Amino acid sequence: MKMISHHLFNSPLDLNHEVKVPWKWMPTLYLFKGLTFVMLFIFPLVIFKRMGVDNGAATFFIAWLMLPVAMRPVLSIFVQTGHRNRLWILLSEALIVLSMAGMAHALNGTWWLEGSLMCLGVMAFAHVFHDIAIDKFSLQAIKHHRTSSLRLFKLTFYLLAMLVVLGIIVMIGGNLEVITRNIRSSWSTACYCLSGFLAVVLLWHIFMIPQSGADDRERKIRVSDMFYACLNTSADLIRTPSSWPGILFLSVFLLPCTLLTPVSIQFMLDLGSSGGLALSPQEFGYVQGTVSVFGLIIGGMLGIWFLRKAGFSNVLPIMTFATCIPPLFYIYLSYALPANIGWIACCAFITQVACGLGTCAYLHYLVYNSEVKRVSTYALCMSLATVSSMIPMMLSGSLQQALGYRRFFILTTLLGICTLITSALVIVDKELTEEENKQIEE
């Protein structure tokens, strides 16, 4: 049963030999994956804000889209028994393209909110199946790969996806608003453009993604065995006393960032009379889609460099402090309400560098806490991380409406105390330390 559990839920990041990346399809595959993520959890916040949806409703609806991601260990059972990962990839991509086109069509209708949420819900499930199939297919195509190289490769195309959606598509929607003076039509056209781009990538994948044979070993694994393996892995994780500090760390460490992220988007777009910065979509695209992306890149690169040079236990205090910094800048922005776009972009850049450092520490602990111990808990830890982001995001908009932007950012800053406490409770075991020393030596 443990072998089945390890086979099902182990991360694709645990293999340690280098081979050449299949450049014809691997980059666009992870670009598509990143685009879907941004379209689900960031892009709708911009559209709903421009369409007049209040902050509480917008964050509540979009947070529910994380539910399929949290269900990944269960949904992976269906993909693992399919034996046709290429088909899963192409079908899920086609469904994502149709969902985005459906959302574009729904924005012009009377029931645009209900129609948009339905399309986004379908896209969320398709995104999870696409993600599972990509991981499994990549392992079949690349049997061995360096952990750090593959992780950096994925991060690069996630950030490129943010640049495409927030830096280009959002600017297109904003410019169309100016030209047409019609908000619904403008964002519908922007969604059609995004759907068309995804359709082109899908066509590329149809011709470029190679066929792969089924694994006979996988055919002998029954669905019931997979289900019980999932339950046993969950029980092992809960019963192990030493795992509770890690569970608390994964649940609370990024709490300030998860509360801040959706509200910061709404804060930038909200009117000055409501306490926001009143940025236009074009200005928002420049700040969040360009400057902030470069901030995340620098923060991620610094985080990886710190971890390699000093090890997790030595740099965790620095990264914890960095995680608590971003709300302070938004407190300043909420009181000063600067009109200078350059100064706003500078603050956004610093906050994203800090968030990049904190997220790097979080992901490092998530991966090695679940895999260096050789316990097949990666997917379950990812589900826990998703739920720990889903609940704060669900409440963030309503909290902001109740408190106002200024007091909300102050509350977010005070919750950084939880981050400090959980980082102090983390116990770095001997196996994790040995693995860090090996990476530092490399």
Buried (B, 14 or more C-beta within 10 A) or exposed (E): EEEBBBBBBBBBBBBEEEEEBBEEBBBBBBBBBBBBBBBBBBBBBBBBBBBEBBBBBBBBBBBBBBBBBBBBBBBBBEBBEBBBBBEBBBBBBBBBBBBBBBBBBBBBEEEBBEBBBBBBBBBBBBBBBBBBBBBBBBBBBBEEBBBBEBBEBBBBBBBBBBBBBBBBBBBBBBBBBEEEEEBBBBBBBBBBBBBEBBBEBBEBBEEEBEEBEEBEEBEEBEEEBBBBBBEBBBEBBEEBEEBEBBBBBBBBBBBBBBBBBBBBBBBBBBEEEEBBBBBBBBBBBBBBBBBBBBBBBBBBBBBBEBBBEBBBEBBBEBBBBBBBBBBBBBBBBBEEBBEEBEEBBBBBBBBBBBBBBBBBBBBBBBBBBBBBBEBBBBBBBBBBBBBBBBBBBBBBBBBBBEEBBBBBBBBBBEBBEBBBBBBEEBEBBEEBBEBBEEBEEE
